[in-house]
Amino acid sequence: MEGNVKYSVLVTGAHGFLGRYVAKTYGQAGFYVIGLGHGRWSASEAREWGVDEWHHADVDMDSLQRYASDVSIIIHCAGSGSVGFSLSNPMKDFERTVWTTHYVLEYIRTCSPKTRLLYPSSAAVYGSQEHLPLTTDMMLNPISPYGVHKNIVEELCDMYAKQYGVHVAVLRLFSVYGNGLKKQLLWDACSKLSQGINSFWGTGEETRDWVHVSDVARAFLITGEKASAQCPVVNVGTGKAVKIKDVLHILFEVYGAQVLPSFGGEINVGNPNHYVADVNDIMVWGWEPTVSLRQGIEDYVRWFQRDDDGGVCS
């Protein structure tokens, strides 16, 4: 930021898992952070996560016109965040993902054309691919409603950028994890271990590209200057494919389990077997992951075992 000017940013979904870390990172960087979305926070709780103003409201034109005036950047973290939810609730997933983003784009177009938009898309847009690592110029092939809806949003972002000059950047996030995430593999594994269960879906040979949420939040901070009418798209991952069984072996060891994970061999509908990101583009922008997978898992297990519900989000 230039001089002593304190720029404002709006983080939608700031009460959620990703939104909290993004808000805190922007707050620590000196921005005035406005949060918008669902969830009840006291002013002190919001400030702990870098949020200077918290507004409990839907993300629509009325709330954007009321709370997003004069913000330099909107980071749109609100929306659906689960393949499983999209499979059982495809229409609600569409509303949460597509409609809210369309409101943000239309608000910028009509009311705040200098505001930049950063959008967290997903590796789910790639779907099943024959070649790895996944590069941003690949033909997209989503296989879940979640991936389809993220793809639609990417197309909307690209259209608003090129048709109306809205400055946008799209970040395709891979397997984001970290303290506070109360779903997905690490949460499922810790919850099972707390009940003496060690069985999991799949074969354990499936691979994912695990990236810590604090590193993802830094990616959004760096990308703020990169949003443009060209709508750049970058992957956010580590570039390393790690087998599910290897993740669980680390987690079981850190947890202190006396057993090993076992796998039932089922097929996980809606999720491809293998994912790994080509991260060259965002690394050229000056970003790189800093939290090792083992360190991130150790931190997560300690957080879970403290049974600290403060800051738990989905």
C-alpha positions as a printed NumPy array, in Angstrom:
array([[  0.   ,   0.   ,   0.   ],
       [  1.166,   3.484,  -0.793],
       [  1.937,   6.003,   1.925],
       [ -0.436,   5.907,   4.883],
       [ -3.541,   5.101,   2.849],
       [ -5.448,   2.163,   4.329],
       [ -7.333,   0.379,   1.6  ],
       [-10.536,  -1.514,   2.296],
       [-11.298,  -5.049,   1.173],
       [-14.507,  -7.052,   1.406],
       [-14.272, -10.752,   2.244],
       [-17.521, -12.583,   1.645],
       [-17.879, -15.73 ,   3.704],
       [-15.389, -14.326,   6.212],
       [-16.975, -16.423,   8.966],
       [-16.07 , -19.638,   7.118],
       [-12.849, -21.617,   7.04 ],
       [-11.064, -20.038,   4.065],
       [-12.606, -16.61 ,   4.6  ],
       [-11.222, -16.323,   8.139],
       [ -7.662, -16.967,   7.063],
       [ -7.938, -14.619,   4.089],
       [ -9.405, -11.876,   6.292],
       [ -6.674, -12.305,   8.891],
       [ -3.925, -12.218,   6.273],
       [ -5.289,  -9.036,   4.703],
       [ -5.77 ,  -7.474,   8.124],
       [ -2.185,  -8.244,   9.088],
       [ -1.071,  -6.648,   5.827],
       [ -2.694,  -3.373,   6.896],
       [ -5.998,  -3.48 ,   5.049],
       [ -9.336,  -2.465,   6.553],
       [-11.33 ,  -5.697,   6.292],
       [-15.114,  -5.803,   5.913],
       [-16.718,  -9.213,   6.311],
       [-20.06 , -10.202,   4.79 ],
       [-21.961, -13.478,   5.041],
       [-23.599, -15.859,   7.461],
       [-22.543, -16.537,  11.041],
       [-22.727, -14.786,  14.392],
       [-19.621, -13.043,  15.673],
       [-18.95 , -10.576,  18.456],
       [-16.828,  -7.582,  17.481],
       [-13.894,  -8.968,  19.461],
       [-14.155, -12.405,  17.827],
       [-14.248, -10.79 ,  14.402],
       [-11.18 ,  -8.688,  15.172],
       [ -9.263, -11.806,  16.208],
       [ -9.634, -12.904,  12.591],
       [ -8.714,  -9.512,  11.137],
       [-12.284,  -8.384,  10.446],
       [-12.896,  -4.726,  11.268],
       [-16.604,  -4.815,  10.341],
       [-18.788,  -7.923,  10.263],
       [-22.191,  -7.913,   8.573],
       [-24.463, -10.941,   8.902],
       [-26.328, -10.88 ,   5.583],
       [-26.857, -12.672,   2.283],
       [-24.458, -11.873,  -0.531],
       [-26.797, -10.037,  -2.906],
       [-27.065,  -6.662,  -4.614],
       [-28.659,  -4.955,  -1.61 ],
       [-25.97 ,  -6.022,   0.857],
       [-23.158,  -5.311,  -1.605],
       [-24.473,  -1.812,  -2.27 ],
       [-24.758,  -1.264,   1.465],
       [-21.42 ,  -2.647,   2.631],
       [-19.03 ,  -2.822,  -0.339],
       [-18.788,   0.828,  -1.325],
       [-15.242,   2.041,  -1.911],
       [-13.555,  -1.321,  -1.401],
       [-10.501,  -1.922,  -3.549],
       [-10.81 ,  -5.716,  -3.624],
       [-13.581,  -8.259,  -3.088],
       [-12.435, -11.764,  -2.161],
       [-15.513, -13.906,  -2.708],
       [-15.077, -16.829,  -0.3  ],
       [-18.811, -17.298,   0.27 ],
       [-20.515, -20.223,  -1.408],
       [-20.622, -23.977,  -1.361],
       [-17.453, -25.845,  -0.473],
       [-18.189, -29.54 ,  -0.78 ],
       [-18.484, -32.091,  -3.594],
       [-20.607, -34.231,  -1.289],
       [-23.078, -31.422,  -0.603],
       [-23.371, -30.681,  -4.314],
       [-24.205, -34.31 ,  -5.082],
       [-27.103, -34.342,  -2.619],
       [-28.178, -30.699,  -3.062],
       [-27.253, -29.648,  -6.619],
       [-29.729, -26.782,  -6.844],
       [-28.711, -25.274,  -3.502],
       [-25.062, -25.66 ,  -4.49 ],
       [-25.81 , -23.732,  -7.716],
       [-27.476, -20.931,  -5.777],
       [-24.637, -20.638,  -3.267],
       [-21.883, -20.766,  -5.861],
       [-23.189, -19.279,  -9.106],
       [-25.83 , -16.792,  -8.007],
       [-23.73 , -15.135,  -5.308],
       [-20.783, -14.685,  -7.668],
       [-23.029, -13.263, -10.361],
       [-24.257, -10.676,  -7.861],
       [-20.656,  -9.717,  -7.049],
       [-19.707,  -9.384, -10.714],
       [-22.801,  -7.357, -11.527],
       [-22.24 ,  -5.121,  -8.5  ],
       [-18.702,  -4.349,  -9.655],
       [-19.856,  -3.749, -13.239],
       [-22.666,  -1.375, -12.314],
       [-21.551,   0.257,  -9.072],
       [-17.822,  -0.116,  -8.458],
       [-15.853,  -0.674, -11.692],
       [-12.464,  -0.059, -10.07 ],
       [-12.937,  -2.861,  -7.547],
       [-10.981,  -6.041,  -8.263],
       [-12.389,  -9.531,  -7.699],
       [-10.448, -12.552,  -6.468],
       [-12.337, -15.802,  -6.867],
       [-11.481, -19.134,  -5.183],
       [-12.279, -21.793,  -7.749],
       [-11.374, -25.442,  -7.344],
       [ -9.343, -28.259,  -8.83 ],
       [-12.762, -29.93 ,  -9.228],
       [-13.143, -28.059, -12.533],
       [-10.514, -30.369, -14.035],
       [-12.448, -33.536, -13.301],
       [-10.93 , -36.663, -14.806],
       [ -7.765, -35.982, -16.808],
       [ -5.348, -38.357, -18.503],
       [ -2.248, -36.26 , -17.878],
       [ -0.69 , -34.821, -14.727],
       [  0.201, -32.325, -13.412],
       [ -2.945, -30.324, -14.083],
       [ -2.296, -27.141, -16.052],
       [ -4.629, -24.165, -16.377],
       [ -4.795, -24.478, -20.181],
       [ -6.313, -27.984, -20.054],
       [ -9.8  , -28.665, -21.38 ],
       [-11.967, -28.766, -18.242],
       [-13.99 , -31.902, -17.518],
       [-15.806, -31.578, -14.159],
       [-17.562, -34.722, -12.928],
       [-19.544, -33.344,  -9.969],
       [-22.176, -30.604,  -9.639],
       [-19.639, -28.723,  -7.492],
       [-17.068, -28.788, -10.29 ],
       [-19.645, -27.854, -12.925],
       [-20.806, -24.866, -10.899],
       [-17.238, -23.675, -10.295],
       [-16.653, -23.952, -14.043],
       [-19.741, -21.843, -14.739],
       [-18.449, -19.179, -12.338],
       [-15.063, -19.166, -14.046],
       [-16.803, -18.572, -17.376],
       [-18.812, -15.724, -15.845],
       [-15.637, -14.154, -14.463],
       [-13.941, -14.429, -17.838],
       [-16.94 , -12.93 , -19.616],
       [-17.264,  -9.987, -17.21 ],
       [-13.539,  -9.341, -17.503],
       [-13.383,  -9.369, -21.28 ],
       [-16.818,  -7.912, -22.014],
       [-16.989,  -5.25 , -19.309],
       [-13.385,  -4.747, -18.208],
       [-13.922,  -6.09 , -14.683],
       [-10.543,  -6.904, -13.117],
       [-10.636, -10.509, -11.951],
       [ -8.218, -13.262, -10.96 ],
       [ -9.246, -16.887, -10.464],
       [ -7.385, -19.179,  -8.068],
       [ -7.989, -22.892,  -8.518],
       [ -7.469, -24.335,  -5.056],
       [ -6.385, -27.917,  -4.56 ],
       [ -6.786, -29.834,  -1.26 ],
       [ -6.868, -27.016,   1.289],
       [ -6.557, -28.046,   4.939],
       [ -5.706, -26.495,   8.295],
       [ -6.859, -25.864,  11.838],
       [-10.569, -25.117,  12.025],
       [-11.686, -27.233,   9.066],
       [-14.432, -29.457,  10.412],
       [-14.903, -31.718,   7.398],
       [-12.954, -33.714,   4.812],
       [-10.181, -36.258,   5.331],
       [ -8.239, -34.943,   8.344],
       [-11.384, -34.181,  10.338],
       [-12.907, -37.508,   9.348],
       [ -9.756, -39.377,  10.374],
       [ -9.414, -37.634,  13.74 ],
       [-13.112, -38.143,  14.458],
       [-12.853, -41.851,  13.632],
       [ -9.745, -42.324,  15.746],
       [-11.488, -40.681,  18.689],
       [-14.1  , -43.446,  18.364],
       [-11.61 , -46.278,  17.807],
       [-12.399, -46.596,  14.08 ],
       [ -9.636, -47.012,  11.51 ],
       [-11.502, -47.863,   8.267],
       [-11.765, -45.546,   5.245],
       [-13.269, -45.422,   1.769],
       [-11.201, -46.02 ,  -1.348],
       [ -7.919, -47.841,  -1.739],
       [ -5.551, -45.348,  -0.117],
       [ -3.657, -45.092,  -3.41 ],
       [ -5.632, -42.014,  -4.472],
       [ -3.478, -38.884,  -4.581],
       [ -4.154, -35.264,  -3.709],
       [ -2.157, -32.048,  -3.674],
       [ -2.384, -30.801,  -0.065],
       [ -1.884, -27.082,   0.564],
       [ -2.172, -25.384,   3.947],
       [ -4.833, -22.713,   4.323],
       [ -2.336, -20.125,   5.601],
       [ -0.361, -20.528,   2.371],
       [ -3.582, -20.235,   0.373],
       [ -4.443, -16.991,   2.176],
       [ -1.027, -15.585,   1.225],
       [ -1.754, -16.538,  -2.376],
       [ -4.849, -14.338,  -2.272],
       [ -2.807, -11.464,  -0.862],
       [ -0.231, -11.732,  -3.643],
       [ -2.886, -12.128,  -6.32 ],
       [ -4.632,  -8.899,  -5.363],
       [ -2.304,  -6.967,  -7.64 ],
       [ -2.68 ,  -9.447, -10.501],
       [ -6.408,  -9.203, -11.166],
       [ -7.033,  -7.755, -14.62 ],
       [ -9.405,  -7.661, -17.567],
       [ -7.491, -10.68 , -18.901],
       [ -8.862, -12.747, -15.982],
       [ -5.705, -14.709, -15.17 ],
       [ -6.195, -18.213, -13.769],
       [ -3.642, -19.906, -11.505],
       [ -3.438, -23.164,  -9.589],
       [ -2.772, -23.037,  -5.851],
       [ -1.192, -26.236,  -4.578],
       [  2.257, -27.553,  -3.792],
       [  2.933, -29.446,  -7.003],
       [  3.312, -32.655,  -4.98 ],
       [  0.992, -35.654,  -5.257],
       [  0.582, -37.441,  -1.931],
       [ -1.295, -40.716,  -1.457],
       [ -4.247, -40.724,   0.916],
       [ -2.703, -43.677,   2.789],
       [  0.519, -41.713,   3.342],
       [ -1.425, -38.76 ,   4.762],
       [ -3.284, -41.093,   7.096],
       [ -0.133, -42.875,   8.207],
       [  1.335, -39.518,   9.276],
       [ -1.902, -38.546,  11.017],
       [ -2.213, -41.898,  12.822],
       [  1.401, -41.622,  14.033],
       [  0.957, -38.06 ,  15.276],
       [ -2.378, -38.926,  16.903],
       [ -0.745, -41.774,  18.784],
       [ -2.93 , -44.479,  17.274],
       [ -1.957, -48.088,  17.966],
       [ -3.454, -49.306,  14.666],
       [ -2.949, -48.583,  10.971],
       [ -5.604, -47.249,   8.568],
       [ -7.521, -49.801,   6.499],
       [ -9.377, -49.238,   3.231],
       [-12.574, -50.75 ,   1.877],
       [-11.745, -50.226,  -1.796],
       [-14.961, -48.351,  -2.722],
       [-15.054, -45.795,  -5.535],
       [-15.632, -42.214,  -4.394],
       [-18.26 , -40.855,  -6.795],
       [-17.602, -37.296,  -7.967],
       [-13.901, -37.268,  -7.075],
       [-11.149, -38.282,  -9.531],
       [ -8.509, -40.671,  -8.227],
       [ -5.531, -38.402,  -8.812],
       [ -4.861, -34.678,  -8.551],
       [ -1.666, -32.645,  -8.587],
       [ -1.187, -29.019,  -9.604],
       [  1.194, -27.328, -11.969],
       [  2.015, -24.256,  -9.842],
       [  4.583, -22.57 , -12.074],
       [  2.35 , -19.579, -12.873],
       [  1.709, -18.502,  -9.291],
       [  5.309, -19.173,  -8.29 ],
       [  6.375, -16.732, -11.022],
       [  4.217, -14.192,  -9.155],
       [  6.371, -14.712,  -6.069],
       [  4.326, -17.262,  -4.105],
       [  5.442, -20.601,  -2.787],
       [  4.104, -22.93 ,  -0.079],
       [  5.817, -22.684,   3.296],
       [  3.983, -25.174,   5.552],
       [  5.121, -28.78 ,   5.131],
       [  2.436, -31.444,   5.078],
       [  3.8  , -33.12 ,   8.205],
       [  3.874, -29.821,  10.107],
       [  0.36 , -29.   ,   8.978],
       [ -0.945, -32.407,  10.063],
       [  0.813, -32.148,  13.441],
       [ -0.787, -28.746,  14.024],
       [ -4.193, -30.061,  12.97 ],
       [ -4.07 , -33.08 ,  15.281],
       [ -3.023, -30.888,  18.218],
       [ -5.9  , -28.536,  17.437],
       [ -8.366, -31.433,  17.275],
       [ -7.112, -33.037,  20.482],
       [ -7.484, -29.735,  22.353],
       [-11.166, -29.942,  21.388],
       [-11.075, -26.186,  20.85 ],
       [-14.405, -25.252,  19.272],
       [-13.382, -21.599,  18.97 ],
       [-12.865, -20.883,  15.321],
       [-14.187, -24.216,  14.08 ],
       [-15.659, -23.74 ,  10.651],
       [-16.727, -25.623,   7.603]])
